[in-house]
Amino acid sequence: MDILAIILGVVALAIIALLALYAFSPRTLFNWLQKSLRRKGGLVEKSIEAGGFTWPYLEGGPTDGEVVVLVHGFGGDKDNWAMFSPHITGKYRFISMDLPGFGENDRSMDRDYDIASQVERLRQFLDAMGISKCHIGGNSMGGHISLQFALSHPEYLKSLTLYNNAGVIGENESELQGAVENGENALAIQSVEDVKRMMAFVTHKPAPIPGQFRKLFFEDANAHKDLLDKIFWSIAETAMSNPLNEKLKDLNVPTLIIWGRHDRLIDVSCAEAIHAEVRNSELVIFEDVGHIPMIEKPKETAAAKLAFLAKH
């Protein structure tokens, strides 16, 4: 048989198998794709006990490398950094975890998930991991946690990177701020079709999401909707009533601020406010990027991070 015919036959069978998985077991296919992304970054899933929680986390890179710890945002999980990781793990020990209340961590309704509680839990996680010094970064809610952590526990940090972080008020009001002031949770997913609205809200140029995967995202959000609503209002009220603007001048760790120009959740003026107050900080603003630069432009975001780390 002609070798080309064999190759084409194998490819056809593979395509048929993927289509069958997508139609009849989309979660199996999604999990396979997720694991493929992890493998590309050399990430291994592990877990550790810390502060009364079992923390699932991803780890990759040289075990003796300087540690880069990354904290996901609201509604996210440890895999939010998977596309970003391949550019980091060549030199640095990469760690991203599921915060309590998210991903595969404990998601009990009877716990508090405010910023202060999560900061102390992050400290307990680092202690359990035996990490006394690291480069910490966080996106959105995770950036708020990382910023507060840097203010409360600067002794742990070699540097801080803020990716469209919450917790600071800028000159201009964002769409999310306006919704909060009207008593609306604009990050709540109400239906399968609402997933498209959400992706258009958080990214500037949203990639199309297949219908079966939209169903998965809705199912996961709907299964924890009450908890997510509780956490949203806890962190939103803290960010609005007790922003960290006045404390920024007390930040004494090397700080990189990365932002998407077209962020509709947290306005880019927040990045400028942070840069103006934090001594010797660096600011990188990406055009045509929304709220999650490490997903929208992972290579460029990682390049900015690596250039910054090389200095510190």
Buried (B, 14 or more C-beta within 10 A) or exposed (E): EEEEEEEEEEEEEEEEEEEEBBEEEBBEBBEEEEBEBBEBBBBEEEBBEBBEBEBBBBBBBEEEBBBBBBBBBBBBBBBBBBBBBBBBBBBBBBBBBBBBBBBBBBBEEEBEBEBEBBBEBBBBBBEBBEBEEBBBBBBBBBBBBBBBBBBBBEEBBBBBBBBBBBBBBBEEEBBBBEBBEEEEBBBBBEEBEBBBBBBEBBBBEBEEBEEBBBBBBBEBBBEBBEBBEBBBEBBBEBBEEEBBBEBBEEBEBBBBBBBBBBBBBBBBBBBBBBBEBBEEBBBBBBEEBBBBBBBBBBEBBBEBBBEBBEEB
